[in-house]
Amino acid sequence: MLFRLVYHRPGKRELGPGSPTQQKNGAVEEEKPLSKALQRIRDAVKPEDGSVRVKEIMIHPIKSCRGMSVQSARYTLLGLEHDREWSFVDIEKNSIITAREFPKIVLITPRVEEDPNDPHGGSIVVVFPPDAPEGCKEFRIPLHPSKEELAKWQTMDGLIMFSDRLDGYIGHALPLPTKYDDSTPSTASAISSLYFNKPVHLVYKGPRPPLAEATLPILDTTSLFPDGHPLLMMSRESLGEMEEEVRGRVGTQGIGEHWREGKVEMRRFRPNVVVEGAGPFAEDAWEEVSFGKKEGPTVQFVMPCVRCLLPNVSPESGERDSAVPFKVLMKFRTGLVPNNKLGPYAGHYGVFKENGVINVGDVVYVKKLVKRQFLMDLEN
């Protein structure tokens, strides 16, 4: 479902550093000091061409499972190729399973193996961790099941992911069955159910594209199985500042001593594109960019990514930390979306406006910064 939110408020005054507010009871009130996050957006300037580059590209073939780094990725309006096209589904609840409910899902490793001679374009090898329950052997699923194959697969509808209701095909492991009927078992589902200790299906996204969540500004966008939008971008410098904040708060809010030296891994945040060169959280102020060529396809950034407890889950152990990074982000990364000023934000959601390719090493050209009206709504 697409929520249409409009943040235009006619007649709002222009604000400047230290400017007074409207008069109240005959007195002039001084502006409240801006948060560091908002001040950065307000002071932002476009980085020089060539100063910001793509440092890593990550895809997540199965939602909430371990991601993989790639050197290049094609993209369409739906997102990066092979990204979140599959997900696990709790059969009894008819809901998408994520690391929020089952943290150990992050230890499942999907590995893409492309094969141009294969009718499905190749396969995804699904590997379970060494301490998985007995019987959790690796299996392969089609990378992109052919239309002929999908026509044989059973479908599921009304799959619950937040307020959305999605559809999908119940996937089958390779080699695929030669005949199908309603009782044809799925080896992929049977093995996966052992790991989750409950009945699950591994589902390929169905033909009905979901509308992405509400955007700023208004856009009709589509996606597969991501939480929000087809693209999530974050900078290395943003992660570095988060680590500094974590270390400076050790001993408070339940932040353990091990975080004095511990690394906050980028994989916790599950971005698609990691950039470097613009400074901490510079991406907050970007509205339009292109990758590789200044005149290349435009990518529009629509809203910061509000963070839940999922990044607290270690991608190495599958254990959830009681504080990091959520409680730390709550201290210095709130107030970035007008209708959810209390949420903690890290990373920026974007949508692709046409097809293209992105490569590690590409220059990131910032074409447009966020609009002034958006900043005014944040400041009030």
PETAFEN-V372231 format. One record per residue. N is the residue number from 1. RES is the residue in one letter. PHI is phi in degrees with one decimal (none if undefined). Layout:
# PETAFEN-V372231
[[N/RES/PHI] [N/RES/PHI]]
This chain:
# PETAFEN-V372231
[[1/M/none] [2/L/-104.3] [3/F/-89.9] [4/R/-101.5] [5/L/-112.2] [6/V/-122.6] [7/Y/-112.6] [8/H/-79.9] [9/R/-123.8] [10/P/-58.9] [11/G/83.5] [12/K/-68.3] [13/R/-77.5] [14/E/-80.1] [15/L/-113.4] [16/G/-135.7] [17/P/-54.2] [18/G/74.2] [19/S/-75.0] [20/P/-76.7] [21/T/-83.2] [22/Q/-65.1] [23/Q/-70.4] [24/K/-135.0] [25/N/55.2] [26/G/80.8] [27/A/-107.9] [28/V/-98.6] [29/E/-91.4] [30/E/-82.5] [31/E/-63.6] [32/K/-68.8] [33/P/-62.2] [34/L/-74.4] [35/S/-67.9] [36/K/-58.5] [37/A/-63.4] [38/L/-70.8] [39/Q/-62.0] [40/R/-62.5] [41/I/-63.7] [42/R/-64.1] [43/D/-89.9] [44/A/-63.5] [45/V/-129.2] [46/K/-64.8] [47/P/-68.6] [48/E/-64.0] [49/D/-56.8] [50/G/94.9] [51/S/-86.2] [52/V/-116.3] [53/R/-134.8] [54/V/-75.6] [55/K/-103.7] [56/E/-156.4] [57/I/-122.5] [58/M/-125.8] [59/I/-120.4] [60/H/-129.6] [61/P/-56.8] [62/I/-118.3] [63/K/-53.0] [64/S/72.7] [65/C/-84.6] [66/R/-58.8] [67/G/-87.4] [68/M/-136.9] [69/S/-85.1] [70/V/-131.0] [71/Q/-85.4] [72/S/-153.0] [73/A/-148.8] [74/R/-80.3] [75/Y/-140.4] [76/T/-127.9] [77/L/-61.0] [78/L/-80.6] [79/G/132.2] [80/L/-70.0] [81/E/-60.2] [82/H/74.3] [83/D/-93.4] [84/R/53.8] [85/E/-88.2] [86/W/-122.3] [87/S/-153.6] [88/F/-88.3] [89/V/-126.3] [90/D/-74.2] [91/I/-64.0] [92/E/-67.6] [93/K/-92.2] [94/N/56.1] [95/S/-128.0] [96/I/-67.7] [97/I/-93.3] [98/T/-128.7] [99/A/-69.9] [100/R/-65.4] [101/E/-94.0] [102/F/-137.4] [103/P/-56.1] [104/K/-68.9] [105/I/-62.5] [106/V/-66.7] [107/L/-89.6] [108/I/-76.7] [109/T/-111.0] [110/P/-87.5] [111/R/-126.2] [112/V/-80.4] [113/E/-127.8] [114/E/-78.0] [115/D/-149.0] [116/P/-62.3] [117/N/-89.3] [118/D/-85.1] [119/P/-62.9] [120/H/-106.7] [121/G/77.2] [122/G/128.0] [123/S/-146.9] [124/I/-114.7] [125/V/-88.1] [126/V/-105.1] [127/V/-117.9] [128/F/-96.0] [129/P/-66.6] [130/P/-57.9] [131/D/-93.9] [132/A/-66.2] [133/P/-56.6] [134/E/-58.1] [135/G/100.4] [136/C/-83.4] [137/K/-85.8] [138/E/-66.8] [139/F/-145.1] [140/R/-116.2] [141/I/-126.5] [142/P/-61.1] [143/L/-64.7] [144/H/-134.4] [145/P/-53.0] [146/S/-66.1] [147/K/-59.0] [148/E/-64.6] [149/E/-70.9] [150/L/-61.3] [151/A/-63.5] [152/K/-91.9] [153/W/-82.7] [154/Q/-69.1] [155/T/-105.9] [156/M/-124.5] [157/D/-128.3] [158/G/70.9] [159/L/-64.7] [160/I/-89.2] [161/M/-141.0] [162/F/56.9] [163/S/-91.4] [164/D/-81.8] [165/R/-125.2] [166/L/-110.0] [167/D/-126.1] [168/G/-169.4] [169/Y/-103.6] [170/I/-71.7] [171/G/-77.0] [172/H/-126.5] [173/A/-80.1] [174/L/-82.2] [175/P/-69.6] [176/L/-72.8] [177/P/-58.8] [178/T/-83.0] [179/K/-135.1] [180/Y/-127.4] [181/D/-148.6] [182/D/-63.4] [183/S/-100.7] [184/T/-66.3] [185/P/-73.7] [186/S/-104.2] [187/T/-61.0] [188/A/-59.3] [189/S/-67.8] [190/A/-63.6] [191/I/-67.7] [192/S/-63.8] [193/S/-62.5] [194/L/-62.5] [195/Y/-69.1] [196/F/-82.7] [197/N/59.8] [198/K/-167.0] [199/P/-67.6] [200/V/-136.2] [201/H/-119.4] [202/L/-97.7] [203/V/-117.6] [204/Y/-94.7] [205/K/-55.0] [206/G/-75.6] [207/P/-75.6] [208/R/-88.9] [209/P/-71.5] [210/P/-75.7] [211/L/-85.8] [212/A/-68.9] [213/E/-68.0] [214/A/-52.8] [215/T/-121.1] [216/L/-124.5] [217/P/-75.5] [218/I/-70.0] [219/L/-142.2] [220/D/-89.0] [221/T/-124.6] [222/T/-124.2] [223/S/-157.3] [224/L/-100.6] [225/F/-111.9] [226/P/-74.0] [227/D/-64.7] [228/G/-124.9] [229/H/-126.2] [230/P/-63.7] [231/L/-131.3] [232/L/-128.0] [233/M/-121.2] [234/M/-152.5] [235/S/-105.7] [236/R/-62.9] [237/E/-65.4] [238/S/-63.0] [239/L/-63.3] [240/G/-61.8] [241/E/-67.8] [242/M/-60.8] [243/E/-60.8] [244/E/-62.4] [245/E/-63.6] [246/V/-61.2] [247/R/-64.6] [248/G/-73.9] [249/R/-115.8] [250/V/-57.1] [251/G/92.6] [252/T/-118.6] [253/Q/54.6] [254/G/78.7] [255/I/-82.0] [256/G/-71.8] [257/E/-61.1] [258/H/-62.2] [259/W/-79.3] [260/R/-63.4] [261/E/-116.8] [262/G/-66.5] [263/K/-97.2] [264/V/-89.7] [265/E/-77.5] [266/M/-59.6] [267/R/-60.6] [268/R/-60.6] [269/F/-93.7] [270/R/53.9] [271/P/-76.1] [272/N/-88.9] [273/V/-127.4] [274/V/-111.0] [275/V/-117.5] [276/E/-149.3] [277/G/125.5] [278/A/-105.0] [279/G/103.0] [280/P/-59.0] [281/F/57.5] [282/A/-61.0] [283/E/-61.9] [284/D/-56.7] [285/A/-93.7] [286/W/-88.9] [287/E/-111.7] [288/E/-136.1] [289/V/-138.8] [290/S/-136.5] [291/F/-110.4] [292/G/89.2] [293/K/-133.8] [294/K/-62.5] [295/E/-92.3] [296/G/-71.7] [297/P/-55.1] [298/T/-82.0] [299/V/-109.9] [300/Q/-104.4] [301/F/-90.8] [302/V/-117.6] [303/M/-172.2] [304/P/-65.6] [305/C/-91.2] [306/V/-75.7] [307/R/-103.0] [308/C/-102.9] [309/L/-87.2] [310/L/-58.4] [311/P/-64.0] [312/N/-71.1] [313/V/-81.8] [314/S/-69.4] [315/P/-70.7] [316/E/-91.5] [317/S/-109.8] [318/G/75.4] [319/E/-96.0] [320/R/-95.5] [321/D/-74.8] [322/S/-77.2] [323/A/-135.3] [324/V/-100.0] [325/P/-97.4] [326/F/-57.0] [327/K/-64.9] [328/V/-70.8] [329/L/-60.2] [330/M/-62.8] [331/K/-84.4] [332/F/-144.3] [333/R/-132.3] [334/T/-110.4] [335/G/81.1] [336/L/-103.3] [337/V/-132.6] [338/P/-54.6] [339/N/-94.5] [340/N/-152.3] [341/K/-74.1] [342/L/-90.2] [343/G/-74.7] [344/P/-88.2] [345/Y/-121.6] [346/A/-158.1] [347/G/95.7] [348/H/-134.4] [349/Y/-81.4] [350/G/-138.1] [351/V/-129.5] [352/F/-90.2] [353/K/-98.3] [354/E/-160.9] [355/N/-78.4] [356/G/-176.0] [357/V/-135.2] [358/I/-124.3] [359/N/-128.6] [360/V/-60.6] [361/G/98.4] [362/D/-59.3] [363/V/-72.0] [364/V/-100.1] [365/Y/-95.5] [366/V/-88.2] [367/K/-90.8] [368/K/-151.8] [369/L/-96.9] [370/V/-62.3] [371/K/-73.8] [372/R/-61.1] [373/Q/-61.9] [374/F/-60.5] [375/L/-64.1] [376/M/-62.9] [377/D/-70.5] [378/L/-70.2] [379/E/-78.0] [380/N/-126.0]]
